[in-house]
Amino acid sequence: MRKATMNINEIKNKILQLKGIEVEMNINRGRKKIDTINGTIQDVYPSVFTVLLKDANSTLQTFSYYDVLCGNVIFSKQ
């Protein structure tokens, strides 16, 4: 578990600013498996946010703000 440098409200505000913008995310899926995805933050809800993936299937994935707080989801520059 990573030491938290921001609180949940700060994370929500930063993700709200990224809504509609294409982002690259590194996701820790556990057991040393890291996925990198490209997509657009589509919706921001009180507990979660959704990302529309930029691939052939255009699937929608949901993440919680706690995932970002703990470091399981990391936004990286494109």
C-alpha positions in Angstrom: 0.0 0.0 0.0 1.3 3.4 -1.0 1.4 6.4 1.4 -1.4 8.7 0.5 -0.4 12.2 -0.5 -3.8 13.4 -1.5 -7.3 12.9 0.0 -10.3 11.5 -1.9 -11.8 14.9 -2.6 -8.6 16.2 -4.2 -8.5 13.0 -6.4 -12.2 13.5 -7.4 -11.5 17.1 -8.4 -8.5 16.1 -10.5 -10.4 13.4 -12.3 -13.3 15.7 -12.9 -10.9 18.1 -14.6 -9.8 15.2 -16.9 -13.3 14.3 -17.9 -13.5 14.0 -21.7 -9.8 14.0 -22.1 -7.8 11.0 -23.4 -5.6 9.5 -20.8 -3.1 6.7 -20.4 -3.4 4.6 -17.2 -1.3 2.0 -15.6 -3.4 -0.5 -13.6 -2.1 -2.9 -11.0 -4.2 -6.0 -11.4 -2.3 -8.0 -8.7 0.2 -10.7 -8.7 2.8 -8.6 -10.6 0.4 -7.9 -13.5 0.3 -4.4 -14.7 -2.0 -3.3 -17.6 -1.6 -0.1 -19.6 -4.8 1.3 -21.2 -5.6 4.3 -23.3 -9.1 5.8 -23.0 -11.3 8.7 -22.3 -12.8 9.5 -18.9 -16.5 9.4 -19.7 -18.4 9.9 -16.5 -17.6 10.9 -13.0 -19.9 9.6 -10.2 -19.7 10.1 -6.4 -17.9 6.8 -5.8 -16.5 5.7 -9.1 -15.4 7.0 -12.6 -15.8 5.3 -15.9 -13.2 5.1 -18.7 -14.1 4.3 -22.3 -11.2 2.3 -23.7 -9.7 3.2 -27.0 -9.5 -0.2 -28.7 -11.5 -2.2 -31.2 -14.2 -3.2 -28.7 -14.6 0.3 -27.1 -15.3 -1.3 -23.7 -16.2 0.7 -20.6 -14.3 0.1 -17.4 -15.1 1.4 -13.9 -12.6 2.4 -11.3 -13.0 3.8 -7.8 -11.2 6.8 -6.4 -9.7 4.6 -3.7 -7.9 2.7 -6.5 -6.1 5.9 -7.4 -5.5 6.8 -3.7 -3.8 3.5 -3.0 -1.7 3.6 -6.2 -3.5 0.7 -8.0 -4.4 3.1 -10.8 -1.8 5.6 -12.0 -2.3 8.2 -14.6 0.7 8.7 -16.9 1.5 11.3 -19.5 0.9 10.5 -23.2 
